[in-house]
Amino acid sequence: MSEQKRYETIEEAINEQLHGEARENALAFAAYLNENDLPPNMLAWGKFTDNGVHRGHMWLEGENQWRFEIFDYLHFGEFTDDDEAFTKAVHDHVNICGAPCHDQCWRAKDVKIFGKEFKSVCSQHSLAFVNPDIETLAHMKKLLEYSKQTTPYVQQYHPNNW
């Protein structure tokens, strides 16, 4: 059995494992994270942290595939945004709870997210953005900026724990 390779930086992994548009967009998002002091921690599933809160993670998975996931979707109820494409991208990545779950899960919650009511939203994960295009990268960056304005509940595992 071969040992899985460990990378020092997300860019090192991207350059070795991705190609084409997937590589270009992943490097662009990694650069954004680094410029905003959110470098993915390669020893913690690519989690990135802002003010002591894990906002999400970026990781590589499978053949030429990368993902971005934001952890805390429960606290976007008061936000509104006039960009309909952005709001649709947010709504399309709401994860409905599939309990039972893992990691001391705090379970689902009925919430409003950017003006729309959702039942049983997962308290730990959004649906991942997979190999996003350039337009979707802009939505992800905007979503992350909104996320920096939220504070997860103490019981939420992924935003609060390694």
Secondary structure, DSSP 8 states (H G I E B T S, - for coil): -------SSHHHHHHHH--HHHHHHHHHHHHHHHHTT---BTTTTTEEEETTEEEEEEEE-STT-EEEEES--TT-TT---S-HHHHHHHHHT--B--SS-STT----EEEEETTEEEEEE-SS----EES--HHHHHHHHHHHHHHTT----TT-HHHH--
